[in-house]
Amino acid sequence: MKSILGFFIFVALMVGFLLLFPGKKYPPIPADEFHKTGQDIASCMECHGTGKKYAMKKTHPPKFECFKCHEWPKKG
């Protein structure tokens, strides 16, 4: 009985931890004139591709699915 109670306490603590520390926050896509026009990966890579003026940092994960992490600003 004690082991079941301990298990439920452990699960509750883990759920609480995950809710309090949800993970990394990624910067949103800026709400400016440059970013209003493009809504696909190709338009992102025009400025953020390798060798471009605003290229992604070397530490950026090698995923070219921008909208998987970065979100459009909330309207309102």
N, C-alpha and C positions, 0 to 999 in steps of 0.2 A: 504494500500500500504506500509506503514511504517513497519507493522508487517511482511510482506513477505520479504522485504529488510533485516530486522533484522534477520529473519530466515536464509536467505542465507549467511549472514555474520557469523552467529553462526556456520553453517555447514562448511563454509570455514575455520574458526578458528579451529574447531575440527579436520578436515582432516589434516590441517597443523600440529597440535599438535601430531596427531598419526604418521605422517610421520617423524617428528623430534625425537620423543621418541618411537621407535618401540617396546620396551620391553626389557626383560632380555636377556642377551647374555650368552649362555651356553658354557662351555669349550669344545673345539673340542677333538676328540679322538686323542691321541698322535700318531705321525708317527714314531713309533719305532718298533723294532723287535717283542716285545711281542704282540703288537696290530695288526700287519700285518696278523697274522695267523687266528684270530677269527673274524668272521663276523656274529655271531648270539648271541642271548641273553645268551645262555648256556655258551658260551666261556667267556662272560663278567663276569658272576656270579662265574666262577672258581676263580677269584681274588677279585671281588668286592661284593660277596655275604656276608650274615651275618656270622660273626665270622672269615672271611678271613683276610689276611694281609692288603689288601687295601679295606676293606669294605666301603660301602657307609656310609656317615655321618648319624646320627640320624635325621637330618633336611632334608635329601633328600626325595622328594616326593615318596610315595609308588607305583610308577609305574615302572614296569620292562620292559619298552619299550625303551631301551637305545637310539635307532636311531631316536626316535621321537624328542628328544631334542639335543642330541650330534651328530655331523656330522663328517664324515671322513675328514681329511685334504685335501685341494684343491691341485690337482696335477698341477705342472707347474713351 
